[in-house]
Amino acid sequence: MICSENECDQIAAVLLHIPWEENRAVCAPHARVLARKDGIVPDPLPDSADDLLEED
């Protein structure tokens, strides 16, 4: 799975739980920046992350 941020082609490593919008799978560098905002909870993705997101 690829990072959901625009123009980023890195592998997604973290699922961000964002209360005011849809959850996003992002790469580690984007997670470090975005998870600093109040209310966002980062959750590391397992190797089989593609299967997890399809279940939601």
C-alpha positions, 0 to 999 in steps of 0.5 A: 500500500502506498502513502495516501499523501499527495505526490508521495510514493513511499510505502504506508507504515502507519494508519492515522486515526483522524476524528474529523475526517477519514482515517489515512494510511501514510508513510513514516515521515508523514506520520511523524509530522501529522501525528503531532496534531491534537486528536490524531492517533497513529497506529503502526500497520502490520505487514498485511495492512492491505487486508485491514483497510479493506475490512473497514 
